[in-house]
Amino acid sequence: MRILSVNVGTSRPVTVKHQTVQTGIYKTPVTRPVTVSRFGLQDDVRIETRKMGLEHSAVYAYPFEHYAYWQQELACEPFPTGQFGENLTVTGLMEDEVRIGDIFRFGDTILQVAHPRIPCGKLNARMGFRFSTKFLQSGKVGYYLRVLKEGNVATDDSIELLERDEASPTMEEFVRVVHYEYWDEKALQNLLQARDLMPAWRETIEGKLARTQAACGWHGLREFEITGRQQESQNTVSFYLECVRGRPLAPFHGGQQLMVGLGGRGGGSQQRWPCYISGNPQNLSNYRVTLRHKVVDNESGSDDSLTSVLIALKVGDRILCNAPHGAAKATLQQDRITVLISEGAGIAAILSLLYELEAQQARVILIHISTDDEPQELLREVNDLNKRNASWQVSQVTTVDSSLTHSELARLQATPTESNVHIAGSRSFVKRLARELKEANYPPSNLMVYNIE
């Protein structure tokens, strides 16, 4: 471990959000030894007081190993040292190793790792494009150090680790949890145990922890791995999801959804699609979500919809999800008959409701309208549920052999005043059936609809 380059900067103007401001981010290497005082390097311009405090951001170090990565990522010529605004370009001190509170000897100066660098608009100005988001997402951010013993640093000085708390979080962990995995209550609590955590960061993390603890399910986007894949029909797939961090899953209720996201973990270019949870609410070893692929017609005849990307996902792929959401639980009332009417792949939205109704020993009427392309494995589960619940009334019909309207089928089984009705299927199906039921005096407050497309 050594100092590859010592860099200092002078003040110069840049444009940030259409305003001209001064910055010292443009740093160049110096060949002489440089004195390090409590607030930074001699002759290095500090333009503004940082939120975290000058003493906690006295020296900024950046691993030289990242230079090759950014050169390839950005397809540009090699950068000079100091390109990212660092005072010390170092080797051998990567973010997945360096921990909050680490104490190092740099030359005859003793420095302590204070916190990771969180980029601002001035880095965008320095790099010439919208770079800060990509920089943060990479985790290759470097870190700020506070000065415990003033002295001098110079190019080729060795770096020696003097003290480390192995329980303190690494830079990689700190950035990942604070900015992307703030849903993880346990990880946030671990960050608060960091050695010599500065007050400003403690306040920020405690705020995130409070929001996470108050959230329904979890706060923000959680990363899941696909651990199983079931082709239910030609256009319908079920995925089994487990948390990549091995954390327990949040409870869910019948009829709820996960909002599945693809794209960068920062969320800037993310695409999201709602998927119904089709698993058993009593089984939280994983989430099972079912997705129906809706073909999009366009002039080229091809299908470039998000569902075509999602349905092609494989075991081992990762996705981001919001917490389970939906208001189905409010309609599961013990004093009412629950009528479930599903069409084709709509059974995916109904199945988790059936598991919940079984646990409640509720009265159930299920009418399923079969289609040519529907999830066969899920229907087998429905049949198994029906066999062990003798009081349930379950019937399967087709749109061809039924002379009754769907609303008439429902009225034969339960009256509007004694039933809550759940309708699941294609958008056109649920819209038409909901209209028919309202015309048949079913109160809108007693109707729940689930679009499976």
C-alpha positions in Angstrom: 0.0 0.0 0.0 1.4 3.4 -1.0 0.7 6.9 -2.1 0.9 7.0 -5.9 0.2 10.7 -6.2 -0.3 13.8 -4.0 -2.7 16.3 -5.6 -3.8 19.8 -4.8 -6.2 22.2 -6.5 -6.8 25.9 -7.0 -10.2 27.7 -7.3 -11.9 27.8 -10.6 -15.4 28.4 -11.9 -17.8 25.7 -13.1 -21.5 25.6 -14.0 -23.7 23.6 -11.7 -27.5 23.6 -12.2 -27.2 26.6 -14.5 -25.3 28.6 -11.9 -21.6 29.5 -11.9 -19.8 28.4 -8.7 -16.2 28.1 -7.6 -14.6 24.6 -7.0 -11.3 23.1 -6.0 -12.1 19.7 -7.6 -9.6 20.3 -10.4 -6.5 18.9 -8.7 -3.0 18.3 -10.2 -0.1 16.2 -8.9 2.8 17.8 -7.0 6.3 16.3 -6.7 7.3 17.9 -3.4 6.2 16.7 0.1 3.0 18.5 1.3 2.2 19.4 4.8 -1.1 18.0 6.2 -2.9 20.0 8.9 -6.1 19.4 10.7 -8.2 20.8 7.8 -6.3 19.4 4.8 -3.3 19.7 2.6 -1.3 22.9 2.4 -2.0 24.9 -0.7 -5.2 22.9 -1.5 -8.2 25.1 -1.9 -11.3 24.4 0.1 -14.2 26.3 -1.3 -17.1 25.6 1.1 -17.8 24.2 4.5 -18.9 20.6 4.0 -22.0 19.3 5.7 -20.0 16.6 7.4 -17.5 19.1 8.8 -14.1 20.1 7.5 -12.2 18.1 10.1 -14.1 14.9 8.9 -13.3 15.6 5.3 -9.8 16.9 5.6 -8.2 14.5 3.1 -9.8 12.7 0.2 -8.2 9.4 -1.0 -9.1 7.5 -4.1 -7.8 4.0 -5.2 -5.8 4.1 -8.4 -7.2 0.6 -9.3 -10.5 2.3 -10.3 -8.8 4.4 -13.1 -8.7 1.5 -15.5 -12.4 0.7 -14.8 -13.5 4.2 -15.6 -11.4 4.4 -18.7 -13.1 1.3 -20.0 -16.5 2.2 -18.8 -16.4 5.7 -20.3 -14.4 4.7 -23.4 -11.9 7.5 -23.0 -8.2 8.2 -22.8 -6.3 7.4 -19.6 -6.9 10.0 -16.9 -4.2 11.9 -15.0 -4.0 11.3 -11.3 -6.3 13.7 -9.3 -9.0 13.3 -12.0 -11.7 12.6 -9.4 -10.7 15.4 -7.1 -8.7 13.3 -4.7 -5.8 14.6 -2.6 -4.2 11.2 -2.4 -4.3 8.7 -5.2 -3.5 5.4 -3.4 -3.0 1.8 -4.2 -4.1 -1.2 -2.2 -6.9 0.4 -0.2 -10.2 -0.7 -1.8 -13.7 0.2 -0.6 -14.6 -3.5 0.2 -11.6 -3.6 2.6 -11.3 -0.1 4.2 -13.6 0.3 7.2 -15.1 3.3 9.0 -12.6 4.3 11.8 -9.5 2.6 10.3 -6.4 4.4 11.3 -3.4 4.5 8.9 0.0 6.0 8.8 0.5 7.9 5.5 4.2 9.0 5.4 4.6 10.5 8.9 1.0 11.6 9.1 -1.7 9.6 10.9 -5.2 9.6 9.3 -8.5 8.0 10.2 -11.1 6.9 7.7 -14.2 9.1 8.4 -16.8 8.4 5.7 -17.2 7.5 2.0 -17.4 10.3 -0.7 -20.9 11.1 -1.8 -20.6 12.9 -5.2 -22.2 16.2 -6.0 -22.8 18.3 -9.1 -19.2 19.5 -9.2 -18.1 16.0 -10.1 -20.5 16.1 -13.1 -18.9 19.4 -14.1 -15.4 17.9 -13.8 -16.2 14.8 -15.8 -18.2 16.6 -18.5 -21.5 14.7 -18.3 -24.0 13.2 -15.8 -21.5 11.1 -13.9 -22.4 11.4 -10.2 -25.2 8.7 -10.3 -23.0 6.2 -12.2 -20.1 7.0 -9.8 -22.3 6.3 -6.7 -23.9 3.2 -8.2 -20.4 1.7 -8.9 -19.4 1.9 -5.2 -16.0 3.1 -6.4 -16.3 6.3 -4.5 -13.1 6.6 -2.4 -13.3 8.0 1.2 -12.5 11.0 3.4 -10.1 10.9 6.3 -9.7 13.0 9.4 -6.2 14.0 10.7 -5.1 12.5 14.0 -1.5 13.5 13.7 -0.3 16.3 11.4 2.8 15.7 9.3 3.8 15.4 5.6 2.9 13.2 2.7 4.7 12.6 -0.5 4.5 10.5 -3.6 5.7 6.9 -3.0 5.2 7.2 0.8 4.1 3.8 2.2 0.8 3.4 3.9 0.5 1.3 7.1 -2.6 0.1 8.9 -2.3 0.9 12.6 -5.7 0.0 13.9 -9.0 -1.5 12.7 -12.3 -2.7 14.2 -13.4 -5.7 12.1 -17.0 -5.1 13.2 -17.1 -1.6 11.6 -18.7 -1.4 8.2 -16.6 -1.2 5.0 -17.0 1.7 2.6 -18.8 -0.6 0.2 -21.2 -1.7 2.8 -21.8 1.8 4.0 -22.7 3.2 0.6 -24.8 0.2 -0.4 -26.9 0.2 2.8 -27.3 4.0 3.2 -28.2 4.7 -0.5 -29.7 1.5 -1.8 -30.5 -1.1 0.9 -32.0 1.2 3.5 -34.9 -1.2 3.7 -32.6 -3.4 5.8 -33.2 -2.6 9.4 -30.5 -4.9 10.7 -27.9 -3.5 8.3 -28.8 0.1 9.4 -28.4 -0.9 13.0 -25.0 -2.3 12.2 -23.9 1.0 10.6 -24.9 2.8 13.8 -22.3 0.6 15.6 -19.5 1.9 13.4 -16.4 3.0 15.2 -16.1 6.8 15.5 -19.2 7.4 13.3 -19.6 11.2 13.0 -22.7 12.9 14.3 -24.0 14.1 10.9 -24.0 10.5 9.5 -25.5 9.1 12.7 -28.4 11.5 12.4 -28.9 10.5 8.7 -28.8 6.8 9.4 -31.1 7.1 12.5 -33.7 8.9 10.2 -33.5 6.1 7.6 -33.9 3.5 10.4 -37.0 5.2 11.7 -38.6 5.3 8.3 -37.7 1.7 7.7 -39.2 0.6 11.1 -42.4 2.6 10.3 -42.8 1.3 6.8 -45.3 -1.3 5.8 -43.2 -4.3 4.7 -40.0 -2.4 3.9 -38.9 1.1 2.9 -37.5 1.5 -0.7 -36.3 -1.2 -3.1 -35.1 -4.6 -2.0 -33.0 -6.8 -4.1 -34.2 -10.4 -4.8 -32.7 -13.4 -6.6 -34.8 -15.6 -8.7 -34.4 -19.1 -7.1 -37.1 -20.9 -9.1 -39.0 -20.5 -12.4 -42.2 -22.2 -13.5 -43.6 -21.9 -17.0 -47.3 -21.9 -16.2 -48.5 -21.6 -19.8 -47.3 -20.2 -23.1 -47.5 -16.6 -21.9 -47.5 -17.0 -18.0 -44.5 -17.6 -15.8 -44.2 -17.8 -12.0 -40.9 -16.8 -10.3 -39.7 -17.7 -6.8 -37.9 -14.9 -5.1 -35.5 -14.8 -2.1 -33.7 -11.8 -0.5 -30.1 -11.7 -1.7 -29.1 -10.6 1.9 -30.8 -13.6 3.5 -33.1 -11.4 5.5 -36.6 -12.6 6.6 -39.4 -11.7 4.2 -42.2 -9.3 5.1 -45.7 -10.8 5.6 -48.2 -10.3 2.8 -52.0 -10.8 2.3 -54.0 -12.4 -0.4 -54.4 -10.3 -3.5 -51.3 -8.2 -2.9 -48.6 -7.4 -5.5 -44.9 -6.8 -5.7 -43.7 -3.9 -7.9 -40.8 -5.6 -9.8 -38.1 -3.3 -11.2 -35.3 -3.7 -13.7 -32.5 -1.3 -14.2 -29.8 0.5 -12.2 -30.0 0.3 -8.4 -30.1 4.0 -8.2 -33.6 3.9 -9.8 -32.9 6.7 -12.4 -33.5 4.5 -15.5 -35.6 1.8 -13.8 -38.6 0.2 -15.3 -41.3 -1.4 -13.0 -44.2 -3.7 -13.5 -46.7 -5.0 -10.9 -46.8 -8.8 -10.3 -49.4 -10.6 -8.2 -48.0 -12.7 -5.3 -49.5 -16.2 -6.0 -47.9 -18.0 -3.1 -49.2 -19.0 0.4 -49.2 -16.1 2.9 -48.3 -18.7 5.6 -45.1 -19.6 3.8 -42.5 -16.9 4.0 -39.5 -18.9 2.8 -39.9 -17.1 -0.5 -42.2 -15.0 -2.6 -43.9 -16.5 -5.6 -45.0 -13.9 -8.2 -46.9 -14.7 -11.4 -46.5 -12.6 -14.5 -48.6 -12.7 -17.7 -46.9 -11.6 -20.8 -49.0 -9.1 -22.8 -48.0 -9.1 -26.5 -47.7 -5.6 -27.9 -48.6 -5.0 -31.5 -46.7 -2.5 -33.4 -45.7 -1.7 -37.0 -42.7 -3.9 -37.0 -44.6 -6.9 -35.6 -42.2 -7.3 -32.8 -42.8 -7.2 -29.0 -40.5 -4.9 -27.0 -42.7 -4.5 -23.9 -41.2 -4.7 -20.4 -43.2 -8.0 -19.8 -41.2 -9.7 -22.6 -38.0 -8.8 -20.7 -39.3 -9.9 -17.4 -40.8 -13.2 -18.6 -37.4 -14.2 -20.0 -35.6 -13.9 -16.7 -33.8 -17.0 -15.5 -32.9 -18.6 -12.2 -30.0 -16.6 -10.7 -31.1 -13.3 -12.2 -31.8 -10.4 -9.8 -34.6 -7.9 -9.6 -35.6 -5.1 -7.3 -39.0 -5.0 -5.6 -41.1 -2.6 -3.5 -42.9 -4.1 -0.5 -46.2 -6.0 -1.0 -49.0 -3.6 -1.5 -52.8 -3.8 -2.0 -55.9 -3.5 0.1 -57.4 -7.0 -0.3 -57.3 -7.8 3.4 -60.0 -5.3 4.3 -62.6 -7.2 2.2 -62.0 -10.6 3.9 -64.8 -10.3 6.5 -65.9 -13.3 8.5 -69.6 -12.4 8.3 -69.7 -12.4 4.5 -69.4 -14.9 1.8 -66.3 -14.3 -0.4 -67.1 -14.8 -4.1 -64.0 -15.2 -6.3 -64.4 -14.9 -10.1 -61.3 -15.5 -12.2 -60.6 -15.7 -15.9 -57.6 -17.6 -17.2 -54.4 -16.2 -15.7 -56.5 -14.2 -13.2 -56.3 -17.3 -11.0 -52.8 -16.1 -10.1 -54.2 -13.1 -8.2 -56.9 -15.3 -6.6 -54.7 -18.1 -5.4 -53.0 -16.3 -2.4 -56.5 -15.1 -1.4 -57.7 -18.8 -1.3 -54.8 -19.7 1.0 -55.7 -16.9 3.3 -59.4 -17.8 3.2 -58.6 -21.4 4.1 -56.6 -20.2 7.1 -59.6 -18.2 8.2 -62.0 -21.1 7.6 -64.1 -18.6 5.5 -67.1 -19.4 3.3 -65.9 -19.4 -0.3 -67.5 -19.5 -3.8 -65.0 -19.7 -6.7 -66.1 -19.4 -10.3 -63.2 -19.9 -12.8 -63.8 -19.1 -16.5 -61.3 -21.2 -18.4 -59.3 -20.0 -21.4 -57.0 -21.6 -23.9 -53.8 -20.2 -22.3 -53.9 -20.4 -18.5 -51.6 -21.4 -15.6 -52.0 -25.1 -15.2 -49.8 -25.6 -12.2 -51.6 -22.9 -10.3 -55.0 -24.4 -11.2 -53.7 -27.8 -9.8 -53.1 -26.0 -6.5 -56.6 -24.6 -6.6 -58.0 -28.1 -7.1 -55.9 -29.3 -4.1 -57.3 -26.5 -1.9 -60.8 -27.3 -3.0 -60.4 -31.0 -2.1 -59.4 -30.3 1.5 -62.2 -27.6 2.0 -65.4 -29.5 1.6 -67.6 -26.4 2.3 -66.2 -24.5 -0.6 -68.3 -24.1 -3.8 -66.0 -24.3 -6.8 -67.0 -24.4 -10.4 -65.2 -24.1 -13.7 -67.0 -22.9 -16.8 -66.1 -21.7 -20.3 -67.3 -18.7 -22.1 -68.6 -21.1 -24.8 -70.7 -23.5 -22.8 -72.3 -20.9 -20.5 -75.5 -19.2 -21.5 -75.5 -17.1 -18.3 -73.8 -13.8 -17.9 -71.0 -13.7 -15.3 -73.1 -11.5 -13.0 -76.0 -14.1 -13.1 -73.5 -16.8 -12.2 -72.5 -14.8 -9.1 -76.2 -14.0 -8.1 -77.1 -17.7 -8.1 -74.5 -18.3 -5.4 -74.7 -15.2 -3.1 -76.8 -12.0 -2.8 -75.3 -8.5 -3.0 -75.9 -7.8 0.6 -74.1 -10.9 2.0 -71.1 -11.2 -0.3 -67.8 -9.5 -1.2 -66.8 -10.2 -4.8 -63.2 -10.4 -6.1 -62.8 -10.3 -9.9 -59.5 -11.2 -11.6 -58.5 -11.5 -15.2 -57.8 -9.4 -18.3 -58.5 -5.7 -18.2 -61.5 -6.0 -20.4 -62.9 -8.9 -18.4 -62.8 -7.2 -15.0 -64.1 -4.0 -16.4 -67.1 -5.6 -18.0 -67.9 -7.9 -15.1 -67.6 -5.1 -12.5 -70.0 -3.0 -14.5 -72.5 -5.9 -14.7 -72.3 -6.5 -11.0 -72.9 -2.8 -10.2 -75.9 -2.9 -12.4 -77.0 -6.0 -10.4 -76.9 -3.9 -7.2 -73.6 -5.1 -5.9 -72.2 -2.1 -4.0 -68.9 -0.8 -5.4 -67.3 -1.0 -2.0 -67.9 -4.8 -2.0 -66.0 -5.3 -5.3 -62.3 -5.9 -5.7 -60.7 -6.1 -9.1 -57.3 -7.5 -10.2 -55.9 -6.8 -13.7 -53.5 -9.6 -14.5 -52.2 -8.0 -17.7 
